[in-house]
């Protein structure tokens, strides 16, 4: 009976893990520097990303900043690129949303001269998946109030709400705005908010009743700032400050997203004092503004913050952003949380000595994640040094890269045999064959070889380093509760093999 159970179990494990996901870690040198702020999986297993690009080198007298639209295929190869703008203007894209399955509206900013970059107008482009432009709209700023959008969402009535801030270049004062447009880019209404003073809106989400929940930052003094959450009705009226959270140093609010339960997850950065560590910050609240939980993760002396926290299935969440450890590389951060906001696992992607940050994330049809941002790993410009490249990373559901093992010398020689005894009680023995190969680690920084153990909720329970050679690793499972678990062999940052085992008492 026991042998039948193990045989069925191994077949089930193969069915779940035998098909390898297609993942990648790619950077794109499209100009002197570039960066992406939005990413989405589209039809055919492709991915759309957008941001900005600069074609020239200092002193930037030509090749002014341009908006960039990029589509890559399932392995990260470029399918098409479109740059928007001229050599005498200033364009960038900040975010986008679906119109339907084949069209998007991108929002950004435009200035008619690179030498007056504070003179921003709001810029909109509706385009299809061939990157053909359907229409463009420029909405002029008001007086000395430059318009800088940060987000756009599609609302229940089929229209679109844009959130951002206005920068008065006469006094450098920030106030926030919301604007609603129709599907042709025509403005339906516009609201400007001056309370609570010098502040911004970064993210916008719509409640089930049409109310708008906005997140951002209140710059209450020169050196201090608060995470800000505000609420309006569906017309942008009845503006209400829900939370203006202060410490003795700087807090920042970034994106807000609605969950299936009509709650709202807010992303940000929290630092308690000038000499304290910074933390990536997550707040879950209901539509009335009542905080359900408030969590901080990944302390770092210099910087740690979420750009966005995306709701997942089973009330889980994925936070992405940046962590900058003192005198170390600035790293792209991924962290998965459970329904209570507690960390299940985290990954840090970086190249030593470089600067990386993730700005946006989407789930993929194979259960993994696609992330975008910028990396300073590889775009070297003589006389100036390394500048940023547009960055895309696709991982599996545990935040690992798999197909990158093709860049690992002798990857086909790595193997992990079935752990025994299975079911186990105190110790699980795992046969391993790991070549003595020297390879450049993946940008998740996991140099060396490791066994990871996860429970069925995806919570990382164990990380044990293993040595090259033909050997049998021993995993102490005596403290694990009875149940089913998975093991992942990771070599030089790449996921090599998965299997399951059972603990019985």
C-alpha positions in Angstrom: 0.0 0.0 0.0 2.8 2.3 0.9 4.6 1.7 -2.4 1.4 2.4 -4.3 1.0 5.7 -2.4 4.5 6.8 -3.3 4.1 5.8 -7.0 0.9 7.9 -7.3 2.5 10.7 -5.4 5.5 10.8 -7.8 3.2 10.8 -10.8 1.3 13.7 -9.3 4.5 15.6 -8.6 5.7 15.1 -12.2 2.3 16.4 -13.5 2.6 19.5 -11.4 6.3 20.3 -11.9 7.4 18.4 -15.0 6.5 21.1 -17.4 9.1 23.8 -17.1 7.9 27.4 -17.2 9.5 29.8 -19.7 11.2 32.6 -17.6 13.9 35.2 -18.3 15.9 38.1 -17.0 16.5 40.6 -19.8 17.7 44.2 -20.2 17.3 46.3 -23.3 19.7 49.1 -24.3 17.3 51.2 -26.4 19.3 54.5 -26.0 21.5 56.4 -23.6 19.1 55.5 -20.8 15.7 54.0 -20.5 13.2 52.8 -17.9 9.8 51.0 -17.8 7.0 51.7 -15.4 4.2 49.4 -16.6 4.0 45.8 -17.8 1.2 43.6 -18.9 0.8 40.1 -20.4 -1.0 40.4 -23.8 -2.3 37.8 -26.3 0.0 35.2 -27.7 2.1 34.9 -24.5 3.7 38.3 -25.3 4.3 41.2 -22.9 3.8 44.9 -23.3 5.9 47.4 -21.4 6.2 51.2 -21.6 8.2 54.1 -20.1 10.8 56.5 -21.5 14.0 56.5 -23.6 16.8 59.0 -24.3 18.7 58.5 -27.5 21.7 60.8 -26.9 24.4 61.4 -24.4 25.2 64.5 -22.3 24.8 67.4 -22.7 21.4 66.2 -24.0 21.1 68.9 -26.6 19.5 66.5 -29.1 17.6 63.2 -28.9 15.3 64.5 -26.2 13.4 62.2 -23.9 10.8 60.1 -25.7 8.0 57.8 -24.7 8.7 54.2 -25.5 6.3 51.2 -26.2 7.9 47.8 -26.3 6.4 44.3 -27.0 8.5 41.2 -26.3 7.7 37.5 -26.9 7.5 34.7 -24.3 11.2 34.4 -24.0 11.9 38.1 -23.8 13.0 38.7 -27.4 11.9 42.1 -28.8 9.0 41.9 -31.2 8.6 45.6 -31.8 9.5 49.0 -30.3 7.9 52.4 -30.9 9.4 55.7 -29.7 7.0 58.6 -29.4 8.2 62.2 -29.6 10.6 64.4 -31.6 14.1 65.6 -31.1 12.8 69.0 -30.0 10.2 67.8 -27.5 10.0 65.9 -24.2 7.7 62.9 -23.8 7.4 60.0 -21.3 4.8 57.4 -20.4 4.0 56.6 -16.8 1.3 54.0 -16.8 -1.5 52.4 -19.0 -4.7 50.4 -18.7 -6.7 48.1 -21.0 -9.4 49.5 -23.2 -10.2 46.0 -24.3 -8.2 42.8 -25.2 -6.4 44.5 -28.1 -6.1 48.2 -27.1 -4.6 50.3 -24.3 -4.5 53.9 -23.2 -1.1 55.2 -22.0 -0.8 58.3 -19.9 2.3 60.4 -19.5 3.5 64.0 -20.0 4.7 66.2 -22.8 6.7 69.4 -23.0 7.3 71.2 -26.3 10.9 71.9 -25.4 13.5 69.9 -23.6 14.8 73.2 -22.1 11.5 73.9 -20.3 10.9 70.5 -18.8 8.8 71.8 -16.0 6.2 73.0 -18.5 4.4 69.7 -18.7 1.1 69.0 -20.3 -0.8 65.7 -19.8 -0.3 63.4 -22.8 -2.5 60.4 -23.8 -2.1 57.8 -26.5 -4.6 55.1 -27.4 -2.9 52.3 -29.3 -3.4 48.7 -30.4 -1.1 45.7 -30.1 0.6 46.4 -33.4 1.6 49.7 -31.7 -0.5 51.6 -34.2 -1.7 54.9 -32.8 -5.5 55.3 -32.7 -5.5 58.8 -31.3 -3.3 61.1 -29.2 -4.5 63.9 -26.8 -2.6 66.7 -25.1 -4.4 68.3 -22.2 -2.8 71.7 -21.4 -1.7 72.5 -17.9 -3.3 75.4 -16.0 -1.2 78.6 -15.7 2.0 77.6 -14.0 0.7 74.2 -12.9 2.6 71.5 -14.7 0.5 68.2 -14.9 2.4 65.0 -13.9 0.2 61.9 -14.1 1.1 58.7 -12.2 -1.7 56.3 -12.8 -4.8 55.6 -14.9 -7.6 53.1 -14.3 -10.7 52.0 -16.2 -13.9 52.7 -14.2 -17.2 50.7 -14.0 -18.9 53.2 -16.4 -16.4 52.5 -19.2 -14.5 55.8 -18.7 -11.0 56.4 -17.2 -9.7 58.2 -14.2 -6.2 59.6 -14.1 -4.4 60.5 -10.8 -1.3 62.6 -10.4 0.0 65.9 -9.1 0.5 69.5 -10.3 3.8 71.2 -9.8 3.7 75.0 -9.7 7.1 75.9 -11.1 6.7 79.5 -9.7 7.0 78.2 -6.1 7.7 74.4 -6.5 4.4 73.7 -4.7 2.8 70.2 -5.2 -1.0 69.7 -5.2 -2.8 66.6 -6.4 -5.4 66.2 -9.1 -7.9 63.6 -10.5 -9.2 63.8 -14.1 -11.8 61.7 -15.8 -11.8 61.1 -19.5 -13.9 59.2 -22.0 -12.6 56.5 -24.4 -11.7 59.2 -27.0 -9.5 61.1 -24.5 -11.9 64.0 -23.9 -11.9 65.4 -20.4 -15.2 64.8 -18.5 -14.1 66.5 -15.3 -11.0 67.7 -13.5 -10.4 68.3 -9.8 -7.5 69.8 -8.0 -6.9 69.3 -4.3 -4.9 71.6 -2.1 -5.4 69.8 1.2 -3.3 68.8 3.1 -0.8 71.2 1.5 2.3 70.1 -0.4 1.3 66.6 -1.5 0.9 64.2 -4.4 -1.4 61.4 -5.6 0.4 58.3 -7.0 -2.2 55.5 -7.2 -6.0 55.4 -7.8 -8.5 52.5 -7.3 -12.3 52.4 -7.6 -14.5 50.9 -4.9 -17.6 48.9 -5.7 -19.9 51.9 -5.1 -17.7 54.1 -7.5 -15.8 56.0 -4.8 -12.2 56.7 -5.6 -9.4 55.6 -3.1 -6.1 57.4 -3.7 -2.6 56.9 -2.3 0.3 59.3 -2.2 2.6 61.4 -0.1 2.2 64.5 2.0 5.4 66.6 2.1 4.5 68.2 5.4 8.0 69.9 5.9 11.2 70.2 4.0 12.7 66.9 5.5 9.6 65.0 6.5 6.8 63.3 4.6 3.7 61.2 5.4 2.0 58.3 3.7 -1.3 59.8 2.5 -4.6 58.0 1.7 -7.6 60.0 0.5 -11.1 59.3 -0.8 -13.6 61.0 -3.1 -16.9 60.1 -4.6 -17.2 59.0 -8.2 -17.2 62.6 -9.5 -14.1 63.5 -7.6 -16.1 65.5 -5.0 -16.4 65.1 -1.2 -12.6 64.9 -0.8 -11.6 63.3 2.5 -8.3 62.5 4.0 -8.5 59.0 5.5 -4.9 58.6 6.7 -2.0 61.0 6.9 0.6 58.7 8.7 3.6 60.4 10.1 6.8 59.3 11.8 9.9 61.4 12.7 11.3 60.9 9.3 10.1 60.3 5.7 7.2 58.0 4.7 6.0 57.6 1.1 2.9 56.2 -0.4 2.9 54.7 -3.9 0.2 52.5 -5.6 -3.2 51.4 -4.3 -5.1 48.4 -5.7 -8.5 47.0 -4.9 -8.9 43.4 -3.8 -11.8 41.0 -4.7 -13.3 41.6 -1.3 -13.5 45.4 -2.0 -10.6 46.1 0.3 -7.6 48.2 -0.7 -3.9 47.3 -0.5 -1.6 50.3 -0.3 2.1 50.2 -1.0 4.8 52.5 0.4 8.0 53.1 2.3 8.3 53.7 6.1 11.2 55.0 8.1 10.7 55.7 11.8 13.6 58.1 12.3 16.6 59.5 10.4 19.0 56.9 11.8 16.4 54.0 11.6 16.1 51.3 9.0 13.6 51.9 6.2 11.0 49.2 5.6 8.8 48.2 2.7 5.3 49.0 3.8 1.9 47.4 3.2 -1.5 48.5 4.5 -4.8 46.7 4.0 -7.9 48.7 4.7 -11.6 48.5 3.8 -13.5 51.0 1.7 -14.4 53.2 4.7 -10.7 53.6 5.5 -10.5 51.2 8.5 -7.1 49.6 8.6 -7.3 45.8 8.7 -3.6 45.2 9.0 -0.4 47.2 8.7 2.9 45.4 8.0 6.5 46.3 7.3 9.0 44.0 5.6 12.7 43.8 4.6 14.5 46.4 6.8 17.4 48.3 5.1 19.5 51.2 6.3 19.4 53.2 3.1 16.1 52.4 1.4 13.4 49.7 1.2 10.0 50.3 -0.3 7.2 48.8 -2.4 6.3 50.4 -5.8 3.1 48.3 -6.0 1.4 45.4 -4.1 -0.7 43.2 -6.4 -3.6 41.1 -5.0 -3.3 37.4 -5.9 -5.5 34.4 -5.6 -6.4 33.0 -2.2 -6.1 36.5 -0.5 -2.3 36.5 -1.0 -0.3 39.6 -2.2 2.9 40.2 -4.2 4.9 43.3 -3.3 7.6 44.6 -5.7 10.0 47.5 -5.4 13.5 48.2 -4.1 15.8 47.5 -1.2 19.1 49.4 -0.8 21.4 47.9 1.8 24.1 50.2 3.2 27.2 50.3 0.9 25.7 47.5 -1.2 23.8 47.2 -4.5 20.4 48.7 -4.9 18.2 45.7 -5.6 14.9 44.9 -7.2 12.7 43.4 -4.5 9.9 40.7 -4.7 8.0 39.6 -1.6 4.9 37.4 -1.4 2.6 37.9 1.6 -0.2 35.7 3.0 -3.8 37.0 3.7 -2.5 38.6 7.0 0.3 40.4 5.3 3.0 38.1 6.7 5.9 37.3 4.5 5.9 33.9 2.7 9.1 34.4 0.8 11.2 37.2 -0.7 13.8 37.5 -3.5 16.3 40.3 -4.3 17.5 40.7 -7.9 20.8 42.6 -8.4 24.1 42.9 -10.1 26.9 43.7 -7.7 27.7 47.5 -7.8 24.6 48.2 -9.9 21.3 49.9 -9.3 18.0 48.1 -9.9 14.4 48.8 -9.1 11.1 47.1 -10.0 8.2 49.4 -10.8 5.3 47.2 -11.9 4.2 43.5 -12.0 1.6 41.4 -13.6 0.7 37.7 -13.2 1.3 35.4 -16.2 -0.8 32.7 -17.7 1.5 29.9 -16.5 1.3 31.0 -12.8 4.4 33.1 -12.7 5.1 36.9 -12.6 6.4 39.4 -15.1 8.2 42.5 -13.7 9.5 45.7 -15.2 11.9 48.5 -14.1 15.4 49.6 -14.7 18.9 48.2 -14.2 22.3 49.9 -14.4 24.0 46.5 -15.0 25.0 46.7 -18.7 24.5 50.0 -20.6 28.1 51.4 -20.6 28.6 54.8 -22.2 32.2 55.9 -22.6 33.0 59.1 -20.7 29.9 58.7 -18.6 29.8 55.2 -17.2 26.8 52.9 -16.8 23.3 54.3 -17.4 19.9 52.7 -17.0 18.4 50.0 -19.3 14.8 49.0 -19.5 14.5 45.8 -17.5 12.1 42.8 -17.7 12.2 39.8 -15.4 9.9 36.8 -15.6 9.9 34.4 -12.7 8.0 31.3 -11.7 5.4 31.3 -8.9 8.2 31.2 -6.2 10.1 34.1 -7.6 12.8 31.9 -9.2 14.1 32.0 -12.8 14.1 28.6 -14.6 15.0 28.8 -18.3 18.0 30.9 -17.5 19.7 27.6 -16.6 20.6 27.4 -20.3 23.2 30.0 -19.5 24.6 27.9 -16.7 27.6 25.7 -17.8 26.7 22.0 -17.5 23.1 22.8 -16.3 21.9 19.4 -17.7 24.3 17.7 -15.4 22.5 19.0 -12.3 20.1 16.5 -10.8 18.0 15.9 -7.7 16.9 12.4 -6.9 13.7 11.5 -5.1 14.0 12.2 -1.4 13.6 9.3 1.0 12.0 8.0 3.1 8.8 9.5 1.7 6.8 9.9 3.8 9.4 11.2 6.2 9.4 11.6 10.0 12.6 13.3 11.2 15.2 13.4 8.3 14.7 13.5 4.6 17.6 12.3 2.5 17.9 14.0 -0.9 20.4 12.6 -3.5 22.1 15.3 -5.4 24.5 15.5 -8.3 25.9 19.0 -8.7 28.8 19.7 -11.1 31.9 21.7 -9.9 31.1 24.4 -12.5 31.9 28.1 -12.1 29.1 30.2 -13.4 28.0 33.8 -13.2 25.0 33.9 -10.8 21.6 35.1 -11.8 20.7 38.7 -10.8 18.8 37.4 -7.9 22.1 37.2 -6.1 21.9 33.5 -5.1 25.4 32.4 -5.7 26.0 28.8 -4.9 23.6 25.8 -4.6 20.6 25.6 -2.3 17.7 23.4 -1.3 14.5 25.3 -0.5 11.5 23.9 1.3 8.0 25.3 1.0 4.7 24.4 2.4 1.6 24.2 0.2 0.7 27.8 0.9 4.0 28.8 -0.7 5.6 29.8 2.7 9.4 29.4 2.6 10.4 27.3 5.6 14.0 26.3 4.9 17.0 27.3 2.8 20.0 24.9 3.1 23.2 25.4 1.2 24.6 22.3 -0.5 28.0 21.6 -1.9 29.0 20.5 -5.4 29.6 16.8 -6.0 27.6 13.6 -5.8 26.2 13.5 -2.4 23.1 13.1 -0.3 21.8 16.2 1.6 20.0 15.6 4.9 17.1 17.9 5.7 15.9 18.0 9.2 12.1 17.8 9.0 11.4 17.0 12.6 9.9 20.4 13.3 7.6 20.4 10.3 3.9 19.7 10.9 2.4 16.7 9.2 1.5 17.5 5.6 2.8 17.9 2.1 5.8 20.1 1.2 7.9 20.9 -1.9 11.7 21.1 -2.4 13.3 23.2 -5.0 17.0 22.8 -6.0 18.4 26.3 -6.9 21.9 26.5 -8.6 23.5 29.9 -9.0 20.1 31.6 -8.7 18.4 29.3 -11.2 15.6 26.9 -10.3 16.7 23.4 -11.5 14.3 20.9 -10.1 11.1 20.5 -8.0 9.7 17.6 -6.1 7.3 17.0 -3.2 7.5 15.0 0.0 5.2 14.2 2.9 5.8 14.4 6.6 3.9 11.9 8.8 4.0 11.5 12.5 
